[in-house]
Amino acid sequence: MANEDLRTAQAGKNDEFYTQYHDIEVEMNAYLEYNPDVFRDKTVLLPCDDPEWSNFTKYFAAKFDALGLKKLISTSYAPECKKMVLGGLFSEYEQSSPQFDADKSKTHGKIFILDSDITGDGHIDIDDLHWEYLNGDGDFRSDEVTMLRDEADIIVTNPPFSLFREFLA
């Protein structure tokens, strides 16, 4: 059944779905069983629809210290640039940030970065994420995201099946 859903999404170029946290955890545990240091001192890039809702971002932010990451970068795609817009409201987290701009939030992608203990609690975790707007819409094919891709040691994503080859180019 699952493969059937994926084939249908690929054929219809309907790639909008979120990977479940549990599925990410199971997959990452397989890598960690093979090599417990696979992520140690690495920069991980997570191109996604929205880092704030992405289970990839939540997983890697929650496990930042345990994985020994050097840096986590998660990017988003501007809502107005999506073929299918999910929701339309800004989150409380986004609205409460000093850099919030309602117009930019519609047309610009965002970058979430995790690389230091901002809160001063001795741990690097999701509470230490900071974000800003990208210059462009956050499309993974943009020069801006390509530069981030080149900076990363590891890219973890669920890219649109219909555009997967373009992501690797």
RODO-2510 file (C-alpha; in nm, 4 decimals, decimal comma):
residues 169
     n   res          X          Y          Z
     1     m     0,0000     0,0000     0,0000
     2     a     0,2772     0,2476     0,0939
     3     n     0,4609     0,1939    -0,2351
     4     e     0,1340     0,2458    -0,4177
     5     d     0,0894     0,5853    -0,2462
     6     l     0,4441     0,6876    -0,3367
     7     r     0,3988     0,5841    -0,6992
     8     t     0,0747     0,7804    -0,7144
     9     a     0,2493     1,0882    -0,5682
    10     q     0,5339     1,0516    -0,8161
    11     a     0,3031     1,0112    -1,1143
    12     g     0,0868     1,3042    -1,0113
    13     k     0,3822     1,5171    -0,9052
    14     n     0,1991     1,5602    -0,5738
    15     d     0,4940     1,5473    -0,3393
    16     e     0,3479     1,7268    -0,0401
    17     f     0,3554     1,5000     0,2613
    18     y     0,5437     1,4927     0,5866
    19     t     0,7620     1,2046     0,6973
    20     q     0,6639     1,0743     1,0388
    21     y     0,9054     1,1313     1,3299
    22     h     0,9045     0,7592     1,4140
    23     d     1,0060     0,6670     1,0576
    24     i     1,2946     0,9149     1,0701
    25     e     1,4075     0,7784     1,4053
    26     v     1,4022     0,4180     1,2792
    27     e     1,6043     0,5088     0,9697
    28     m     1,8593     0,7168     1,1601
    29     n     1,8991     0,4400     1,4206
    30     a     1,9997     0,2029     1,1410
    31     y     2,2804     0,4427     1,0430
    32     l     2,3837     0,4850     1,4062
    33     e     2,3928     0,1089     1,4643
    34     y     2,6290     0,0767     1,1691
    35     n     2,8456     0,3713     1,2774
    36     p     2,7653     0,5528     1,6062
    37     d     2,9788     0,8489     1,4927
    38     v     2,8225     0,8892     1,1490
    39     f     2,6966     1,2409     1,2345
    40     r     2,9771     1,3461     1,4715
    41     d     3,1250     1,6889     1,3845
    42     k     2,9131     1,7070     1,0697
    43     t     2,7028     1,9841     0,9214
    44     v     2,3590     1,8495     0,8287
    45     l     2,1363     2,0264     0,5772
    46     l     1,7609     1,9686     0,5828
    47     p     1,5874     2,1297     0,2831
    48     c     1,2177     2,1068     0,3634
    49     d     0,8814     2,2755     0,3224
    50     d     0,8874     2,4391     0,6634
    51     p     1,1545     2,3783     0,9315
    52     e     0,9133     2,4729     1,2046
    53     w     0,6859     2,1795     1,1221
    54     s     0,9449     1,9404     0,9787
    55     n     0,9954     1,6200     1,1728
    56     f     1,3471     1,6044     1,0267
    57     t     1,4268     1,9381     1,1926
    58     k     1,2640     1,8298     1,5181
    59     y     1,4585     1,5011     1,5228
    60     f     1,8016     1,6486     1,4522
    61     a     1,7467     1,9447     1,6864
    62     a     1,6369     1,7151     1,9697
    63     k     1,9345     1,4825     1,9127
    64     f     2,1941     1,7523     1,8326
    65     d     2,4180     1,6834     2,1337
    66     a     2,3711     1,3057     2,1307
    67     l     2,4633     1,2878     1,7617
    68     g     2,7593     1,5205     1,8136
    69     l     2,6564     1,7512     1,5302
    70     k     2,8628     2,0552     1,4437
    71     k     2,5798     2,2451     1,2737
    72     l     2,2207     2,1939     1,1650
    73     i     2,0793     2,3951     0,8758
    74     s     1,7138     2,3650     0,7814
    75     t     1,5603     2,5649     0,4987
    76     s     1,2037     2,6333     0,3954
    77     y     1,0263     2,7053     0,0731
    78     a     0,8148     3,0236     0,0523
    79     p     0,4434     2,9464     0,0947
    80     e     0,3331     3,1502    -0,2082
    81     c     0,5712     2,9550    -0,4322
    82     k     0,4201     2,6156    -0,3527
    83     k     0,1726     2,4595    -0,5903
    84     m    -0,0271     2,3468    -0,2888
    85     v    -0,0454     2,5875     0,0037
    86     l    -0,0849     2,4192     0,3406
    87     g    -0,2546     2,6481     0,5876
    88     g    -0,2148     3,0200     0,5735
    89     l    -0,1579     3,1371     0,9258
    90     f     0,1747     3,2339     1,0730
    91     s     0,2826     3,0449     1,3793
    92     e     0,3107     3,2127     1,7168
    93     y     0,6846     3,1331     1,7125
    94     e     0,7305     3,3147     1,3815
    95     q     0,5114     3,6123     1,4753
    96     s     0,6866     3,6623     1,8088
    97     s     1,0299     3,6871     1,6453
    98     p     1,1720     4,0386     1,6035
    99     q     1,2521     3,9752     1,2351
   100     f     0,8949     3,8711     1,1492
   101     d     0,7587     4,0364     0,8355
   102     a     0,4181     3,9142     0,7130
   103     d     0,4935     3,9955     0,3490
   104     k     0,8373     3,8323     0,3542
   105     s     0,6949     3,5267     0,5272
   106     k     0,4793     3,4657     0,2214
   107     t     0,7423     3,5204    -0,0480
   108     h     1,0784     3,4303     0,1073
   109     g     1,2120     3,1035     0,2329
   110     k     1,3602     3,0786     0,5790
   111     i     1,6767     2,9296     0,7162
   112     f     1,6876     2,7784     1,0641
   113     i     2,0337     2,7287     1,2110
   114     l     2,1389     2,5365     1,5183
   115     d     2,5051     2,5518     1,6134
   116     s     2,5381     2,6956     1,9631
   117     d     2,3783     2,7088     2,3060
   118     i     2,1846     3,0363     2,2800
   119     t     1,9745     2,9728     2,5919
   120     g     2,2792     2,9076     2,8109
   121     d     2,1351     2,5881     2,9590
   122     g     2,4412     2,3784     2,8716
   123     h     2,2695     2,1881     2,5901
   124     i     2,2194     2,2561     2,2223
   125     d     1,8620     2,1666     2,1317
   126     i     1,5509     2,2936     1,9582
   127     d     1,5271     2,5911     2,1954
   128     d     1,8538     2,7208     2,0475
   129     l     1,7314     2,7342     1,6877
   130     h     1,7531     3,0773     1,5326
   131     w     1,6119     3,1784     1,1984
   132     e     1,6148     3,4476     0,9345
   133     y     1,4701     3,4981     0,5914
   134     l     1,6524     3,3759     0,2857
   135     n     1,7070     3,6259     0,0057
   136     g     1,4983     3,4100    -0,2289
   137     d     1,2085     3,1684    -0,2118
   138     g     1,4092     2,8773    -0,0665
   139     d     1,3799     2,6513    -0,3703
   140     f     1,6424     2,3798    -0,3344
   141     r     1,7623     2,4579    -0,6882
   142     s     1,8436     2,8211    -0,6030
   143     d     2,2039     2,9429    -0,5792
   144     e     2,1411     3,0245    -0,2145
   145     v     2,0388     2,6715    -0,1158
   146     t     2,3009     2,5199    -0,3480
   147     m     2,5691     2,7037    -0,1488
   148     l     2,4261     2,5537     0,1710
   149     r     2,4233     2,2115     0,0046
   150     d     2,7915     2,2534    -0,0772
   151     e     2,8658     2,3528     0,2857
   152     a     2,6933     2,0447     0,4260
   153     d     2,8595     1,7143     0,5002
   154     i     2,5257     1,5318     0,5022
   155     i     2,1928     1,6148     0,3401
   156     v     1,8814     1,4545     0,4839
   157     t     1,5611     1,5277     0,3031
   158     n     1,2451     1,3987     0,1522
   159     p     1,2736     1,5829    -0,1793
   160     p     0,9944     1,5832    -0,4322
   161     f     1,0258     1,2537    -0,6197
   162     s     0,9544     1,4330    -0,9441
   163     l     1,2577     1,6615    -0,8936
   164     f     1,5044     1,4282    -0,7206
   165     r     1,7582     1,4270    -1,0065
   166     e     1,7622     1,8089    -1,0080
   167     f     1,8422     1,8107    -0,6365
   168     l     2,1552     1,6042    -0,6915
   169     a     2,2758     1,8032    -0,9950
***
